[in-house]
Every structure is written in structure tokens, then in C-alpha cells.
Amino acid sequence: VDEAVMRVGQSLGRDPDAAYLPAALPPDENARLQALHASRARLSAMQPEFELAAKRVADVFDLPLGMVSLVDEREQIAQAVWGQQPEQGGEAAHAVSTQEMSLPRAESFCGHVVAEGRTLVVPDERDPRFAGNPALGGKGWRFYAGAPLRDEEGRVLGTLCVLDVEPRGFDARETRLLEAMAADLMERLARGEAPRRGAGEQGIRPA
């Protein structure tokens, strides 16, 4: 479906440099934000789980970067990041930090997941919905897939996502797997399970 949207946009002559449209606010935005702020203590306690989830999702899909994000009023907060940013021109890759992956909400792919309440796949930078996104040109990411992190009331607090500097496909089976991993992470949060030790540190994934 995403590839079809992209091709239709190209056939209609859409300008790939057109301005990027930020995500709309979801209908339950006020309740969603209240739930997010109320869960801060629990979310902080789950930090080792978030770090493990970011590493695991990057490894499972064999992609350069995995991330757990939360979306508040103003920004996409990278709660946990695992992976590397391949450099252009053959330069060595560098470890990606949470600060580097935290973005204004208006530029956030994860903000669209929150707005739509469903998994989002951006197969490459030709996608007419996101061609003008500053993160694509500024950070070099060309592929994104993010699944919603839903609380017990079904409100989307953020995403579990993967990114790549190369375009790629993402089929229905992979989408279901990403959604299952996101749901499992939030079930652990809901149960208040003690964080596991040795979850790993953010940085370049071992070869």
C-alpha cells in the first residue's frame, strides 16, 4: 500500500521537495498527554526494558537503528536508542544517541503513528507524504517503520520503531512482528515487571 501511494504521487507529478506536513493531533490528545505524564515514574523504571527493546528490534529486523520513543506536547523523545548512523563517503559509522534522535514533534515520524493510531511504514524518501521531512535530508534516514505503544486504555504514548539509511520493503509479516514486539513491551509496563539487568548499552551494535 505504501509503495502504491508513493507511485501514485509520482505519477501525479508531486514535487519531492514539497513541504512536509506535520501530523495532526489525535482526537484523544488531552487524555493521551495526561496518561503519558502520569506514567513518567513507571516509564523511568522501565528504562532497562526500553533499552533492551531498542536493541532487540534492531537485531530482529537486521537494521542499523532501533528506537523506543515517547511523544509529548512538543517533541519526539527518544527514550532508548540502539544502533549506528552509517556515514556518507565511506566514513566510519558513529553511535546514535537519544539526544540526536529526539526531534520536534512537527518533524517526527512517530508523531504520525500517534495521530493515526496505527503502524506507519515509510519505504523511502520518495514517499510523497514525507519527501519534505527535514529529518530525511538532515539525518540521512530513508526508511522508517514504527508501531504504536498503547497503554491499558489504548492510548498511544509513543512508538517502537526501526530506521535505515537505505530504502527497503516491509511486508505484512514484518509489520505484525513489529506490532507484537510493541505490544509485549507495553504489557511488561502494565504488569509492572521488574526491569531486567544487563539490558545492554546504547551504541554500535556488535558485529
Salt bridges, closest charged atoms under 4 A:
ASP2 OD1 - ARG129 NH2 3.02
GLU3 OE2 - ARG7 NE 2.93
GLU29 OE1 - ARG32 NE 2.98
GLU29 OE2 - ARG105 NH1 2.67
GLU49 OE1 - ARG196 NH2 2.80
ASP59 OD2 - LYS55 NZ 2.90
ASP59 OD1 - ARG205 NE 3.26
ASP62 OD1 - ARG205 NH2 3.87
GLU73 OE2 - HIS37 NE2 3.03
GLU87 OE2 - HIS94 ND1 2.43
GLU100 OE2 - HIS94 NE2 3.26
GLU116 OE1 - ARG118 NH2 3.31
ASP124 OD2 - ARG126 NH2 2.99
GLU125 OE1 - ARG142 NE 2.74
ASP127 OD2 - ARG129 NH2 2.68
ASP151 OD2 - ARG155 NH1 3.94
GLU152 OE1 - ARG42 NH1 3.88
GLU166 OE1 - ARG142 NH1 3.83
GLU174 OE2 - ARG168 NH2 2.61
ASP184 OD2 - ARG188 NE 3.62
GLU187 OE1 - ARG191 NH1 3.99
GLU193 OE1 - ARG188 NH1 2.54
GLU193 OE2 - ARG191 NH2 2.70
